[in-house]
Amino acid sequence: MSSDRQLWVTLSTPDERSGYYVELSLDNKILFVLQAIIPACNRVFKTGNILTKRFSMIRDQETLNQLIDIVDRFVRERLMPIEQQVAENHEVPEEVIQEMKDLGLFGMTIPEEYGGLGLTMEEEIHVAMALGRTSPAFRSILGTNNGIGSAAVVFDGTEEQKQRFLPKYASGEWVGCFCLTEPDVGSDAGSLKATAVKDGDHYIINGTKRYITNGPVADTFNVMARTNPDIKGARGISAFIVEKGTPGITLGPVDKKMGQAGSLTCDVIFEDCRVPASNLIGKEGDGFITAMKVLDRGRLHIAGFSAGVAERLIDDALHYAIERKQFGKPIAEHQLIQAMLADSKTEAYAAKCMVLDAARKRDNGDNVSTESAACKLFATEMVGRVADRAVQIHGGAGYISEYAVERFYRDVRLFRLYEGTSQIQQIIIARNMIREAQ
Ligand SMILES: Cc1cc2nc3c(=O)[nH]c(=O)nc-3n(C[C@H](O)[C@H](O)[C@H](O)COP(=O)(O)OP(=O)(O)OC[C@H]3O[C@@H](n4cnc5c(N)ncnc54)[C@H](O)[C@@H]3O)c2cc1C
């Protein structure tokens, strides 16, 4: 699509000079946001006579296409060129994070009334697939604000909590994180040991949380802790939001990981950490239910993202296969290579279809616990197979870090582990099937 002209798009904020400077295509689609003055404002109106619709339009294909075009181009032109640099430095450059904020990417799932884009699940999946075409470390930076770090407040927070936290997540000013896992408690999250003891109008939190994504840079910690020690299982757990700077929080060293360099995790330790009772999310004892709602949504996001990563890996493998010659012809003409390409394409397409179907069902208000688990199980296992074939198609080059497939092969391994391992997804699916049949 060729570029026609550039346009200043104002935002409906009190400051009329705020806005985006965008490049438009011949048919008036936003090709790229060249400059953003006020970040993460969802209400976009034109100054001329071209854009008349809100940027965060739900179920408006044209507006969604514009957003995806912007993300596609941002991924291609800003993120893909620095993938290797991020992997080597273990850091996403600050100016790139700022650009993500300017594009509103930290607030994709935050409702519009709190400054986010208010994307539906289906829309979010399309954007996740677009983001999947580059290193997962970039998504991880904004992933918690759009998912596990904010969703508990979105779903079950009080109006006061929503007003206080959500606009800051949406703009990217604050980073949220989700603290469920502990040193002795992973898959069996209902048995967690961290405690929150009521003391007047405060709770005192004690416990260690492990592998917390964005913990090292978090401004708020969404913590699951046991408020009722008499109930050993899930019903004794409550959810809290704890602000950075609250006395009693210590961060462990940044974890050294197999992949996703640039995405940071660490232990978060709470020692006699006094949290106002007003920071309880939902009702006492409902914290595990909140956490499961958060993960149900997160699983669909990870599945959609995995489908996007698979497309990237297929592209890389296909182009390599077309260029690389052995036995006098491009390896793409060898049928065993074609089989790997075809299997990867087929599986990625299946994942994309199933996750979009589940997302639509969720948007329609259906309970998609089974579908979310099925999507995460299939899509994350699928992208593991696709990454493996991409390395195989690259031959020895696939084992050399100069080629992106080597890095992606390690990066995608995580998807089968966090937000519930593949085995836990199988258990959820089977348990739901049996319950429905009884
Ligand atoms: C990089 C990274 C980022 C993470 N980010 C976060 C975060 O932000 N917040 C957070 O709270 N957690 C986070 N986690 C933790 C992650 O969610 C857990 O690691 C995951 O849920 C698995 O728990 P575990 O590691 O304790 O494994 P375990 O539960 O000890 O499982 C070990 C193995 O046993 C299997 N297993 C366990 N129970 C069963 C069963 N009943 N039947 C069959 N098999 C079983 C598992 O599938 C797995 O294969 C992160 C982890 C990593 C590595």
Ligand as a Chemical Component Dictionary entry (heavy atoms), coordinates in Angstrom:
data_LIG
# 
_chem_comp.id                   LIG 
_chem_comp.type                 NON-POLYMER 
_chem_comp.pdbx_formal_charge   0 
_chem_comp.three_letter_code    LIG 
# 
loop_
_chem_comp_atom.comp_id 
_chem_comp_atom.atom_id 
_chem_comp_atom.alt_atom_id 
_chem_comp_atom.type_symbol 
_chem_comp_atom.charge 
_chem_comp_atom.model_Cartn_x 
_chem_comp_atom.model_Cartn_y 
_chem_comp_atom.model_Cartn_z 
_chem_comp_atom.pdbx_ordinal 
LIG C1  C1  C 0 9.972  -17.139 32.695 1  
LIG C2  C2  C 0 8.823  -17.414 33.607 2  
LIG C3  C3  C 0 7.914  -16.409 33.883 3  
LIG C4  C4  C 0 6.886  -16.637 34.797 4  
LIG N1  N1  N 0 6.039  -15.609 35.130 5  
LIG C5  C5  C 0 5.177  -15.790 36.175 6  
LIG C6  C6  C 0 4.431  -14.684 36.686 7  
LIG O1  O1  O 0 4.508  -13.549 36.174 8  
LIG N2  N2  N 0 3.625  -14.888 37.746 9  
LIG C7  C7  C 0 3.507  -16.113 38.341 10 
LIG O2  O2  O 0 2.770  -16.216 39.313 11 
LIG N3  N3  N 0 4.185  -17.179 37.862 12 
LIG C8  C8  C 0 5.027  -17.047 36.806 13 
LIG N4  N4  N 0 5.746  -18.099 36.337 14 
LIG C9  C9  C 0 5.580  -19.397 36.971 15 
LIG C10 C10 C 0 4.890  -20.422 36.091 16 
LIG O3  O3  O 0 3.533  -20.098 35.928 17 
LIG C11 C11 C 0 5.123  -21.787 36.723 18 
LIG O4  O4  O 0 6.498  -22.084 36.541 19 
LIG C12 C12 C 0 4.265  -22.879 36.120 20 
LIG O5  O5  O 0 2.905  -22.679 36.472 21 
LIG C13 C13 C 0 4.669  -24.275 36.569 22 
LIG O6  O6  O 0 4.867  -24.340 37.940 23 
LIG P1  P1  P 0 6.236  -24.961 38.496 24 
LIG O7  O7  O 0 7.352  -24.309 37.790 25 
LIG O8  O8  O 0 6.226  -24.880 39.970 26 
LIG O9  O9  O 0 6.214  -26.463 38.038 27 
LIG P2  P2  P 0 5.546  -27.696 38.839 28 
LIG O10 O10 O 0 4.154  -27.355 39.214 29 
LIG O11 O11 O 0 6.468  -28.138 39.901 30 
LIG O12 O12 O 0 5.488  -28.786 37.687 31 
LIG C14 C14 C 0 6.602  -29.604 37.321 32 
LIG C15 C15 C 0 6.114  -30.590 36.275 33 
LIG O13 O13 O 0 5.101  -31.426 36.857 34 
LIG C16 C16 C 0 3.936  -31.380 36.055 35 
LIG N5  N5  N 0 2.765  -31.522 36.902 36 
LIG C17 C17 C 0 2.433  -30.797 38.008 37 
LIG N6  N6  N 0 1.275  -31.232 38.512 38 
LIG C18 C18 C 0 0.837  -32.223 37.710 39 
LIG C19 C19 C 0 -0.326 -33.058 37.686 40 
LIG N7  N7  N 0 -1.304 -32.944 38.568 41 
LIG N8  N8  N 0 -0.418 -33.993 36.717 42 
LIG C20 C20 C 0 0.547  -34.126 35.765 43 
LIG N9  N9  N 0 1.655  -33.345 35.740 44 
LIG C21 C21 C 0 1.797  -32.420 36.690 45 
LIG C22 C22 C 0 4.000  -30.026 35.358 46 
LIG O14 O14 O 0 3.188  -30.000 34.180 47 
LIG C23 C23 C 0 5.474  -29.933 35.062 48 
LIG O15 O15 O 0 5.750  -30.672 33.905 49 
LIG C24 C24 C 0 6.741  -17.905 35.390 50 
LIG C25 C25 C 0 7.640  -18.928 35.059 51 
LIG C26 C26 C 0 8.676  -18.700 34.194 52 
LIG C27 C27 C 0 9.637  -19.804 33.905 53 
# 
loop_
_chem_comp_bond.comp_id 
_chem_comp_bond.atom_id_1 
_chem_comp_bond.atom_id_2 
_chem_comp_bond.value_order 
_chem_comp_bond.pdbx_ordinal 
LIG C1  C2  SING 1  
LIG C2  C3  SING 2  
LIG C2  C26 DOUB 3  
LIG C3  C4  DOUB 4  
LIG C4  N1  SING 5  
LIG C4  C24 SING 6  
LIG N1  C5  DOUB 7  
LIG C5  C6  SING 8  
LIG C5  C8  SING 9  
LIG C6  O1  DOUB 10 
LIG C6  N2  SING 11 
LIG N2  C7  SING 12 
LIG C7  O2  DOUB 13 
LIG C7  N3  SING 14 
LIG N3  C8  DOUB 15 
LIG C8  N4  SING 16 
LIG N4  C9  SING 17 
LIG N4  C24 SING 18 
LIG C9  C10 SING 19 
LIG C10 O3  SING 20 
LIG C10 C11 SING 21 
LIG C11 O4  SING 22 
LIG C11 C12 SING 23 
LIG C12 O5  SING 24 
LIG C12 C13 SING 25 
LIG C13 O6  SING 26 
LIG O6  P1  SING 27 
LIG P1  O7  DOUB 28 
LIG P1  O8  SING 29 
LIG P1  O9  SING 30 
LIG O9  P2  SING 31 
LIG P2  O10 DOUB 32 
LIG P2  O11 SING 33 
LIG P2  O12 SING 34 
LIG O12 C14 SING 35 
LIG C14 C15 SING 36 
LIG C15 O13 SING 37 
LIG C15 C23 SING 38 
LIG O13 C16 SING 39 
LIG C16 N5  SING 40 
LIG C16 C22 SING 41 
LIG N5  C17 SING 42 
LIG N5  C21 SING 43 
LIG C17 N6  DOUB 44 
LIG N6  C18 SING 45 
LIG C18 C19 SING 46 
LIG C18 C21 DOUB 47 
LIG C19 N7  SING 48 
LIG C19 N8  DOUB 49 
LIG N8  C20 SING 50 
LIG C20 N9  DOUB 51 
LIG N9  C21 SING 52 
LIG C22 O14 SING 53 
LIG C22 C23 SING 54 
LIG C23 O15 SING 55 
LIG C24 C25 DOUB 56 
LIG C25 C26 SING 57 
LIG C26 C27 SING 58 
# 
